[in-house]
């Protein structure tokens, strides 16, 4: 809001760059156009700044800096390695056993278990010759006593005659052992070094670690045998036993021993994941929390890039609500760091608010979906040239979106705001799938149209609604979505339902919206999903459906009884990346209840002309349809239908029960977009178009077209006080 402080973090290879404040008033990016509309805003920000490169350090681990220095100790845990790379990875460490004092249990490049112990000038190493299997649970432990005797042991979860239950190696460090008491214990890393404001995790472990136990004594082989079977008496003797299933919504890993040796996570690895004892009898961590005492570490996890602040300024007083950008220029390069200014409570709000889908921006940010996996028939759609510099930066720094997989092939379930977000979150970015603007770039088509039509508007974000609930929406007569409002939290759905019940009017100009069950962390920097069922790029493993930030089941809202049809009348039906099509009016569009929507529109076909997204047709990219069984109100009017999509459009996975060749746009009748209108309590109403491409049709023919007219009719009527017109 005006008067708030804004901090910008910049990494720049050039010695200098220039910054200025601009208001983003629209875009005609798409279909060969390359123009961003902006208005310069004089501010204290404007000036030249010194450039510097800020690195990005990836990788997660667990750290505990409370353990005392011990002369005898035992560490035991279950590991489930997943790395696809050939390199050394650390299971647990303390100090620096390579050249000073400490110990490290590692997986070598040959995938063997190694224990290195150092005390003063003496260094000893013990290696188990057997290969540690990938994606299979193995119990590992090491023992060090005060005399310098060291042991390393492993137990396979399902041992066979060819693989004995216990494999043991013994060694000795001359002069006895003295622990590095001033160093933290690290699980999943050999070192944790501060660099440029962030933590650099060294020799990061890829995979799960379950039920780690730390003892202040040197256990015997017989005691290790009992420990490997989960003997409760042995477990209770641990000096520290970290419980990954508890407080999973935080960065804290509590010590279940009650000795107070709590640990913390670095870069928020996966929580509420199944452990070595997962039985599959229950799929909820709330029913069997002991089966979820595990953490999933990745060498490319990231919760906070840790960049130093580069610019800080106060948002000028009196600045109108809207989408703004810190415009950064260097030589011939230009970048925008976008942000939203809201109308403060002390000022009158506009009648209309745009609800920017910022949670969806965060989910799609830095997406590296590869268009080369498209079928050969899609060759003309591949646009590998778009946003090359941004995509190169994303690839070099291994930044991930929620559509990508980690380096070990597992799905990325959590993404942070505290990182560079380039692709899909810049006004000029385009998707490589068909070269079209997407997310913020596509939403600027709507902003451009509002500016041209001189319709006053405020801007809200998903994060505002998640934080403030219905109060964020209740100031406005009408709320309009962006073009792809896919990711919604439960608090957001509750707010929308409350807004509609109080008479709020909702304009859904999106496709594939209100789709994934999503959660935000308390500080709203992290977003989490679990992809289960639905149309998806990866699938959560068995038993790992629940979100760690809230504990609730993930997947689709549809599978939770909260299908988008309940809130906006339509829900995801199909996706495609070729040209779209127009809508054909249906008899319901001529009913008196809907007459105001089509005032001044004589055409039977709506939006059957060139667009800025997918080249042609107001219905395209991803489309939604009505379904009374899923919650479309009985009194809803289906005003128009777009059913001339080609076979590049395929039905959403959740829409079909099997796999055949008949689920394309030319053969399957449910591959369609539908325009819907219905009334809600207290003079409220909903209007939905069910298409990502709709807003990209608004500017056709200098904004004089039937998509523009219908949209203006709806918004002006929804924003006006009193009942909606009936004639």
C-alpha positions in Angstrom: 0.0 0.0 0.0 1.2 3.6 -0.3 3.6 4.4 2.4 4.8 0.8 2.7 8.5 0.0 2.2 9.5 -2.1 -0.8 12.8 -4.0 -1.0 14.2 -5.3 -4.3 17.0 -7.8 -4.6 19.1 -7.6 -7.8 21.8 -9.6 -9.3 23.6 -7.9 -12.2 26.8 -8.8 -14.1 27.3 -5.2 -15.3 29.0 -2.6 -13.1 25.9 -0.4 -13.1 22.2 -0.5 -13.9 19.4 2.0 -13.8 16.1 1.7 -11.9 12.8 3.5 -12.2 9.2 3.0 -11.1 6.6 2.3 -13.7 2.9 1.5 -13.7 2.1 -1.4 -16.0 -1.0 -0.5 -17.9 -1.3 -3.3 -20.4 0.3 -5.4 -23.1 -0.3 -6.6 -26.6 2.3 -9.3 -26.4 1.3 -12.3 -28.5 0.7 -13.1 -32.2 3.8 -11.1 -33.3 3.2 -8.1 -31.1 5.9 -7.1 -28.6 4.7 -4.0 -26.7 4.4 -3.4 -22.9 2.4 -0.4 -22.0 3.8 1.5 -19.0 3.7 4.9 -17.4 6.8 6.3 -15.6 6.2 7.3 -12.0 8.6 9.8 -10.5 10.0 8.4 -7.2 13.0 8.3 -4.9 13.8 5.0 -6.4 14.9 6.5 -9.7 18.7 6.4 -10.2 21.8 4.5 -11.1 23.0 1.6 -8.9 26.1 -0.5 -8.6 25.7 -4.0 -10.0 26.9 -7.1 -8.4 26.3 -10.8 -8.9 24.4 -12.6 -6.2 24.8 -16.4 -6.2 22.1 -19.0 -5.6 22.9 -21.9 -3.3 20.6 -24.9 -3.4 20.2 -28.0 -1.2 18.5 -28.9 2.0 19.7 -30.5 5.3 19.0 -30.7 9.0 21.1 -28.9 11.6 21.3 -29.2 15.4 23.7 -27.0 17.2 22.7 -28.0 20.7 24.4 -31.4 21.2 27.2 -31.6 23.7 30.7 -32.7 22.9 31.0 -36.5 23.6 33.9 -38.9 23.7 31.6 -41.9 22.9 28.6 -41.8 20.6 26.3 -43.7 18.3 24.3 -42.4 15.4 21.7 -44.6 13.6 19.1 -44.0 11.0 17.3 -45.5 7.9 18.2 -44.1 4.5 16.5 -44.3 1.1 19.0 -42.8 -1.4 17.7 -41.5 -4.7 20.5 -39.6 -6.4 20.9 -40.1 -10.2 24.4 -38.6 -10.1 27.7 -40.1 -9.4 29.1 -38.1 -6.5 29.8 -38.3 -2.8 26.8 -37.6 -0.5 26.7 -37.1 3.2 24.3 -38.8 5.5 25.4 -37.2 8.7 28.5 -35.1 9.9 29.9 -33.0 12.6 33.0 -30.9 12.3 35.5 -31.4 9.4 36.9 -35.0 9.4 39.0 -34.3 6.2 41.6 -32.2 8.0 40.7 -31.4 11.6 38.2 -32.8 14.1 34.9 -34.5 13.5 33.2 -37.3 11.7 31.1 -37.9 8.5 29.1 -40.9 7.4 28.9 -40.7 3.6 27.9 -42.5 0.4 31.0 -42.6 -1.8 30.9 -42.2 -5.6 30.8 -46.0 -5.7 27.6 -46.0 -3.5 29.5 -47.6 -0.6 29.0 -46.5 3.0 32.0 -44.7 4.4 32.9 -43.4 7.9 35.7 -40.9 8.2 36.7 -39.8 11.7 39.4 -37.2 12.7 40.7 -36.2 16.0 43.7 -33.8 15.9 46.2 -35.1 13.4 44.8 -38.6 13.4 42.3 -39.6 10.6 40.7 -42.9 10.1 38.3 -44.2 7.5 36.2 -47.3 7.3 34.3 -48.4 4.2 31.7 -51.1 3.8 32.3 -52.8 0.4 28.6 -53.5 -0.4 26.6 -51.2 -2.6 23.9 -49.2 -0.9 20.8 -49.8 -3.0 18.8 -46.9 -4.5 15.2 -46.4 -3.5 15.4 -49.1 -0.9 15.5 -48.6 2.8 18.8 -49.5 4.6 19.5 -49.1 8.3 22.9 -47.6 8.8 24.8 -46.7 12.0 28.2 -45.9 13.3 29.8 -46.1 16.7 32.8 -44.2 18.1 34.2 -44.8 21.6 36.6 -42.8 23.7 39.5 -45.2 23.0 39.3 -44.5 19.3 37.5 -47.7 18.2 35.1 -47.1 15.4 32.5 -49.3 13.7 30.2 -48.9 10.8 27.2 -51.1 10.2 24.3 -51.5 7.8 21.2 -53.7 7.7 19.2 -54.2 4.6 15.4 -53.8 5.1 14.7 -57.1 3.3 17.8 -59.2 3.6 18.4 -62.4 1.7 20.9 -65.3 2.1 23.1 -63.5 -0.4 22.9 -60.3 1.6 23.4 -61.0 5.3 21.3 -59.1 7.8 24.3 -57.2 9.2 27.4 -56.0 7.5 30.0 -54.5 9.8 33.5 -53.0 9.5 35.8 -52.0 12.4 38.5 -49.5 12.5 40.5 -47.4 15.0 41.7 -43.8 15.3 45.1 -43.4 17.0 45.1 -41.4 20.2 41.4 -41.7 21.0 38.5 -39.5 19.9 37.5 -36.0 20.9 34.4 -34.6 19.3 34.1 -31.2 17.7 31.7 -29.8 20.3 31.5 -26.3 18.9 30.1 -27.6 15.5 26.5 -28.4 14.7 25.4 -31.9 13.8 24.3 -31.9 10.1 22.0 -34.6 8.7 22.2 -34.7 4.9 25.3 -32.5 4.5 29.0 -32.5 5.2 29.1 -28.8 5.7 26.9 -25.7 5.9 28.7 -22.5 5.0 27.3 -19.0 4.9 27.9 -17.4 1.5 26.4 -14.2 0.2 23.6 -14.2 2.8 22.5 -17.8 2.1 23.7 -21.2 3.3 25.7 -23.4 0.9 25.0 -27.1 1.6 28.0 -29.3 0.8 27.8 -32.9 -0.3 24.0 -32.7 -0.1 22.1 -36.0 0.3 19.3 -36.9 -2.2 16.7 -39.1 -0.7 14.8 -39.9 2.5 16.2 -40.2 6.0 14.0 -41.8 8.6 14.0 -42.0 12.4 17.5 -40.6 13.1 18.8 -41.5 16.6 21.8 -40.1 18.5 23.2 -41.8 21.6 25.8 -40.5 24.1 27.3 -44.0 24.4 29.0 -46.6 22.2 26.4 -49.3 21.5 27.4 -52.9 21.2 26.6 -55.0 18.2 23.8 -56.8 20.0 22.3 -53.4 20.9 22.5 -52.3 17.3 20.7 -55.5 16.3 17.9 -54.6 18.6 17.9 -51.0 17.4 17.6 -52.1 13.7 14.4 -54.0 14.6 12.9 -50.8 16.2 13.1 -52.1 19.8 11.3 -49.5 21.8 13.5 -49.9 24.9 16.6 -49.2 22.8 15.0 -46.2 21.0 14.0 -44.7 24.4 17.6 -44.7 25.5 18.6 -42.2 22.7 20.0 -38.9 23.8 18.2 -37.3 20.8 15.5 -38.8 18.6 14.3 -36.3 16.0 10.6 -36.6 14.9 10.1 -35.5 11.4 6.4 -36.1 11.6 5.8 -33.4 14.2 5.6 -29.7 13.5 5.9 -30.5 9.8 4.5 -27.0 8.9 7.6 -25.4 10.4 11.3 -25.5 9.9 11.6 -27.1 13.3 12.3 -30.8 13.9 11.5 -31.5 17.6 13.5 -33.9 19.7 11.1 -36.6 21.0 13.5 -37.5 23.8 12.5 -34.5 25.8 16.2 -33.6 26.2 15.6 -30.4 24.2 17.9 -31.1 21.3 15.5 -29.7 18.7 16.9 -29.4 15.1 15.9 -27.2 12.2 15.7 -27.6 8.5 17.7 -25.7 5.9 15.8 -24.9 2.6 12.7 -26.7 3.7 13.0 -30.3 2.6 9.9 -32.5 2.1 8.0 -33.4 5.3 5.0 -35.7 5.9 6.7 -38.3 3.7 6.6 -42.0 4.3 9.3 -43.6 6.4 11.0 -47.0 6.4 8.1 -48.6 8.3 5.3 -47.4 6.1 2.8 -50.2 5.9 0.3 -48.8 3.4 -2.6 -49.8 5.7 -3.4 -46.1 6.2 -2.6 -43.2 3.9 -2.9 -40.4 6.4 0.0 -39.2 8.6 -2.7 -38.2 11.2 -3.6 -41.9 11.7 -0.1 -43.4 11.8 2.3 -40.5 12.5 5.1 -42.9 13.4 5.1 -44.1 9.7 5.9 -40.6 8.6 9.0 -40.0 10.7 11.0 -39.1 7.6 12.4 -36.2 5.6 13.0 -36.0 1.9 16.2 -34.1 1.1 17.2 -32.7 -2.3 20.3 -31.1 -3.6 18.1 -28.5 -5.3 15.7 -27.6 -2.6 15.4 -23.8 -2.0 13.4 -21.8 0.6 15.3 -18.5 0.5 18.0 -17.4 -2.0 19.3 -15.1 0.8 20.2 -12.2 -1.5 21.3 -9.0 0.0 18.9 -6.0 -0.5 19.8 -3.9 -3.5 17.1 -1.2 -3.6 14.7 0.0 -0.9 12.1 2.7 -1.2 8.8 3.9 0.1 5.8 3.6 -2.2 4.7 7.1 -2.9 1.6 8.4 -1.0 -1.5 8.7 -3.1 -0.3 6.1 -5.6 -3.4 4.5 -7.2 -4.0 0.8 -6.9 -2.6 -1.2 -9.8 0.2 -3.3 -11.1 3.6 -1.6 -11.0 7.1 -2.6 -11.8 10.6 -1.7 -10.8 12.1 -1.3 -14.3 15.8 -2.2 -14.4 17.9 -1.4 -17.5 21.4 -2.2 -18.3 22.9 -1.5 -21.7 20.2 -2.8 -24.1 18.7 -5.2 -21.6 15.5 -4.5 -19.6 13.7 -6.3 -16.8 10.7 -5.6 -14.7 10.2 -6.7 -11.0 6.4 -6.5 -10.7 4.4 -5.7 -7.6 0.9 -4.7 -6.7 -0.3 -1.6 -4.9 -3.6 -1.8 -3.1 -6.0 0.9 -2.1 -5.6 1.5 1.7 -8.6 1.3 4.0 -8.6 5.1 4.5 -9.3 5.7 0.8 -12.5 4.9 -1.2 -12.1 1.8 -3.3 -13.2 1.3 -6.9 -16.3 -0.8 -7.5 -14.3 -3.4 -9.3 -11.3 -5.4 -8.2 -9.0 -7.6 -10.3 -7.9 -10.6 -8.3 -4.4 -11.4 -9.7 -3.7 -15.2 -9.4 -0.4 -14.7 -7.6 -0.3 -18.1 -6.1 -0.5 -19.5 -9.6 2.3 -17.1 -10.6 4.4 -18.6 -7.8 3.5 -22.1 -8.9 4.4 -21.6 -12.5 7.4 -19.3 -11.9 10.6 -20.6 -13.7 8.7 -23.5 -15.3 11.0 -25.5 -17.5 8.4 -27.6 -19.3 10.1 -28.7 -22.4 8.0 -28.2 -25.6 10.2 -30.7 -27.4 8.2 -33.5 -25.8 5.1 -32.4 -27.8 4.1 -34.8 -30.6 5.6 -34.2 -34.1 2.3 -32.7 -35.2 2.9 -29.9 -32.8 6.2 -28.8 -34.3 4.9 -25.4 -35.5 3.9 -24.6 -31.9 7.4 -25.0 -30.4 8.9 -21.6 -29.7 12.3 -22.3 -28.2 13.4 -18.8 -28.9 11.2 -17.0 -26.4 12.7 -15.7 -23.2 16.0 -17.3 -23.9 18.0 -15.3 -21.4 15.5 -15.9 -18.6 15.3 -19.6 -19.4 19.1 -19.9 -19.6 19.4 -18.3 -16.1 16.7 -20.6 -14.7 18.5 -23.7 -16.2 22.0 -22.6 -15.0 20.8 -22.0 -11.5 18.5 -25.1 -11.4 15.5 -23.1 -10.3 12.4 -25.2 -10.2 8.7 -24.6 -10.6 5.9 -26.8 -9.2 5.7 -28.4 -12.7 9.3 -29.6 -12.6 11.1 -32.5 -10.9 14.1 -32.5 -8.7 17.5 -33.8 -9.8 16.5 -37.3 -8.6 13.2 -37.3 -10.6 10.8 -36.7 -7.7 8.2 -33.9 -8.1 8.8 -30.4 -6.8 6.0 -29.9 -4.2 7.1 -26.6 -2.7 8.2 -23.3 -4.2 9.3 -20.1 -2.5 8.8 -16.4 -3.2 12.3 -15.7 -1.9 14.1 -16.4 -5.2 14.3 -15.0 -8.7 11.0 -15.6 -10.5 11.5 -14.9 -14.2 9.4 -17.1 -16.5 5.6 -16.5 -16.2 6.0 -13.7 -13.7 7.3 -11.0 -16.0 5.1 -8.8 -18.2 7.0 -9.9 -21.3 7.4 -13.6 -20.7 5.8 -16.2 -22.9 5.3 -19.9 -22.6 7.5 -22.0 -24.8 4.6 -24.3 -25.5 3.0 -22.0 -28.0 4.8 -18.7 -27.7 1.8 -17.1 -26.0 1.8 -14.8 -23.0 0.9 -16.6 -19.8 0.1 -15.7 -16.2 1.1 -12.0 -15.7 1.8 -11.4 -19.4 -1.7 -12.6 -20.2 -3.4 -10.8 -17.3 -2.0 -7.5 -18.7 -4.3 -8.0 -21.7 -7.2 -7.6 -19.3 -5.5 -4.5 -17.6 -5.0 -3.0 -21.0 -8.7 -3.4 -21.9 -9.8 -1.9 -18.6 -7.6 1.1 -19.2 -8.9 1.5 -22.8 -12.5 1.2 -21.6 -11.8 3.6 -18.7 -13.3 1.2 -16.2 -11.9 2.1 -12.7 -10.4 -0.9 -10.9 -8.3 -1.8 -7.9 -5.9 -4.8 -7.8 -5.9 -7.6 -5.2 -3.8 -10.7 -5.0 -4.4 -14.3 -4.0 -2.0 -13.7 -1.1 -4.2 -10.9 0.1 -7.3 -13.1 0.1 -5.6 -16.0 1.7 -4.3 -13.7 4.5 -7.4 -11.5 5.1 -10.3 -13.7 4.0 -13.6 -12.3 2.8 -12.7 -8.8 4.1 -10.3 -8.5 1.3 -13.1 -8.9 -1.2 -16.1 -7.3 0.6 -15.1 -3.7 -0.4 -16.0 -4.5 -4.0 -19.2 -4.9 -5.9 -17.5 -7.0 -8.5 -14.3 -9.1 -8.4 -12.7 -10.3 -11.7 -10.2 -13.1 -11.9 -7.0 -13.2 -14.0 -6.7 -15.5 -17.0 -5.4 -18.7 -15.2 -6.4 -18.8 -11.5 -5.5 -22.4 -11.1 -4.1 -22.7 -7.5 -6.4 -21.9 -4.6 -6.0 -22.4 -0.9 -8.9 -23.5 1.4 -8.9 -20.0 2.9 -9.4 -18.5 -0.5 -12.3 -20.7 -1.3 -13.9 -19.9 2.0 -13.5 -16.2 1.3 -15.0 -16.5 -2.2 -18.0 -18.5 -0.8 -18.5 -15.8 1.9 -18.3 -13.0 -0.6 -20.8 -14.7 -2.9 -23.2 -15.3 0.0 -23.1 -11.6 0.9 -24.1 -10.5 -2.5 -20.7 -10.2 -4.2 -20.5 -10.5 -7.9 -17.8 -12.6 -9.4 -16.5 -12.6 -13.0 -14.5 -15.6 -13.9 -12.3 -14.9 -16.9 -10.1 -17.9 -16.5 -9.6 -21.4 -17.6 -8.6 -24.3 -15.4 -9.2 -22.3 -12.3 -9.8 -23.3 -8.6 -8.2 -26.6 -9.4 -5.3 -27.7 -7.1 -5.5 -27.9 -3.3 -2.8 -25.5 -2.3 -1.3 -24.2 0.9 0.8 -21.2 1.9 3.2 -21.0 4.8 2.3 -18.6 7.7 4.6 -16.0 6.3 3.2 -16.7 2.8 6.7 -17.2 1.2 6.2 -20.9 0.5 3.5 -22.5 -1.6 2.9 -26.3 -1.4 1.0 -28.8 -3.4 0.8 -32.6 -3.8 -0.1 -33.8 -7.3 -2.5 -36.7 -6.9 -4.9 -37.6 -9.7 -5.8 -34.8 -12.0 -3.9 -33.6 -15.2 -0.3 -33.4 -13.9 3.4 -33.5 -14.7 4.3 -35.7 -11.8 2.6 -37.8 -9.2 3.1 -37.9 -5.4 4.2 -41.3 -4.1 1.7 -43.6 -2.3 0.9 -42.2 1.1 2.3 -38.7 0.4 -0.8 -36.9 -0.5 -1.1 -34.7 2.5 0.4 -31.1 2.5 3.0 -30.6 5.2 2.0 -26.9 5.7 -1.6 -27.7 6.7 -1.8 -31.5 7.0 -4.8 -31.5 4.7 -5.2 -33.9 1.7 -3.8 -32.5 -1.5 -4.8 -33.2 -5.1 -7.8 -31.7 -6.7 -10.4 -29.6 -5.0 -12.9 -31.6 -7.1 -11.9 -34.7 -5.1 -12.5 -32.9 -1.9 -16.1 -32.1 -2.8 -15.2 -28.5 -3.7 -15.2 -28.6 -7.5 -14.8 -25.2 -9.2 -18.4 -25.7 -10.6 -19.6 -25.0 -7.1 -18.1 -21.5 -7.1 -17.9 -20.4 -10.8 -20.3 -22.8 -12.6 -17.6 -24.4 -14.8 -14.5 -26.5 -14.2 -11.5 -27.8 -16.1 -12.5 -29.9 -19.2 -9.6 -30.0 -21.7 -6.2 -28.4 -22.7 -4.5 -27.9 -26.0 -1.8 -25.7 -27.4 -3.0 -25.1 -30.9 -5.4 -22.4 -32.0 -8.7 -22.2 -30.3 -12.2 -21.4 -31.6 -15.2 -19.2 -31.0 -18.3 -19.8 -28.9 -21.8 -20.3 -30.4 -24.7 -18.8 -28.6 -27.3 -21.2 -27.1 -31.0 -20.6 -26.5 -30.4 -19.6 -22.9 -28.5 -16.5 -24.0 -31.8 -15.1 -25.3 -33.6 -15.4 -21.9 -34.5 -12.1 -20.2 -32.2 -12.8 -17.3 -29.2 -12.7 -19.7 -30.3 -9.9 -22.0 -28.0 -7.4 -20.4 -25.0 -9.6 -21.2 -25.7 -9.5 -24.9 -26.9 -6.0 -25.3 -25.5 -4.7 -28.6 -24.3 -8.2 -29.7 -26.1 -9.6 -32.8 -23.5 -12.3 -33.6 -24.2 -16.0 -33.1 -20.4 -16.7 -33.0 -18.5 -15.0 -30.2 -14.7 -14.6 -30.3 -14.2 -16.4 -33.6 -11.3 -14.1 -34.7 -7.5 -13.6 -34.1 -6.3 -13.4 -30.5 -3.1 -12.7 -28.6 -3.0 -16.2 -27.0 -3.1 -19.4 -29.2 -3.5 -17.2 -32.3 -7.2 -17.6 -32.8 -10.4 -18.0 -30.8 -11.6 -16.7 -27.5 -11.9 -20.3 -26.3 -8.5 -21.9 -26.1 -5.4 -23.1 -24.3 -7.3 -24.6 -21.3 -11.1 -24.6 -21.2 -13.8 -25.3 -18.7 -17.4 -26.7 -18.9 -20.5 -26.8 -16.8 -21.4 -30.0 -14.9 -24.5 -30.0 -12.7 -23.3 -33.2 -10.9 -20.1 -31.4 -9.9 -21.9 -28.3 -8.5 -23.1 -26.1 -11.4 -26.3 -24.5 -9.9 -29.5 -25.9 -11.4 -30.6 -22.3 -12.3 -27.4 -21.5 -14.1 -27.8 -20.5 -17.7 -25.3 -22.0 -20.2 -25.2 -19.1 -22.6 -22.7 -20.2 -25.2 -20.5 -23.2 -26.0 -17.2 -23.5 -27.8 -17.1 -27.1 -29.2 -15.1 -26.7 -32.4 -11.7 -27.4 -30.9 -9.3 -29.6 -32.8 -7.6 -32.8 -31.6 -4.7 -31.0 -30.1 -7.2 -30.4 -27.3 -7.5 -33.5 -25.2 -9.8 -34.2 -22.3 -8.5 -33.6 -18.7 -7.4 -36.9 -17.2 -9.9 -36.7 -14.4 -12.7 -36.4 -17.1 -12.1 -39.8 -18.6 -12.1 -43.3 -17.2 -9.7 -45.0 -19.6 -7.3 -44.3 -22.5 -8.6 -44.4 -26.1 -8.1 -42.3 -29.2 -11.5 -40.7 -28.8 -10.9 -38.0 -26.2 -9.9 -35.2 -28.6 -11.7 -32.0 -29.6 -13.2 -33.5 -32.7 -14.5 -36.7 -31.1 -15.3 -36.2 -27.4 -18.2 -33.8 -26.7 -16.9 -32.9 -23.3 -13.9 -31.2 -24.8 -15.5 -27.7 -24.8 -15.7 -24.4 -23.2 -19.0 -23.0 -21.8 -20.1 -19.5 -20.9 -22.3 -19.5 -17.8 -24.3 -17.0 -15.8 -26.3 -17.4 -12.6 -27.5 -15.4 -9.6 -26.3 -15.9 -6.1 -27.9 -14.7 -2.8 -28.5 -11.1 -2.0 -28.4 -9.8 -5.6 -25.1 -11.5 -6.2 -24.1 -13.1 -9.5 -21.5 -15.2 -11.3 -20.4 -14.9 -14.9 -17.9 -17.4 -16.3 -16.2 -17.9 -19.7 -14.1 -21.0 -18.9 -11.1 -20.1 -21.2 -7.6 -18.9 -20.7 -7.7 -17.2 -24.1 -10.8 -15.0 -23.5 -8.9 -11.9 -22.4 -6.5 -12.1 -25.3 -9.5 -11.5 -27.6 -10.5 -8.2 -26.0 -8.3 -5.9 -28.0 -9.1 -7.3 -31.5 -10.3 -4.7 -34.0 -9.2 -1.9 -31.8 -11.3 -3.2 -28.9 -14.5 -3.2 -30.9 -15.6 -6.8 -31.0 -18.3 -9.1 -29.4 -15.9 -10.4 -26.7 -15.1 -6.9 -25.6 -18.8 -5.9 -25.6 -20.0 -8.9 -23.6 -17.2 -8.4 -21.0 -18.0 -4.7 -20.7 -21.7 -5.3 -20.4 -21.1 -7.8 -17.5 -18.6 -5.8 -15.6 -20.5 -2.5 -15.8 -23.7 -4.2 -14.7 -22.0 -6.2 -11.9 -20.4 -3.0 -10.6 -23.6 -1.0 -10.5 -25.6 -0.8 -7.3 -29.0 -2.4 -7.1 -30.4 -5.6 -8.8 -29.1 -6.7 -12.2 -31.2 -5.6 -15.2 -33.7 -8.1 -16.5 -34.4 -6.7 -19.9 
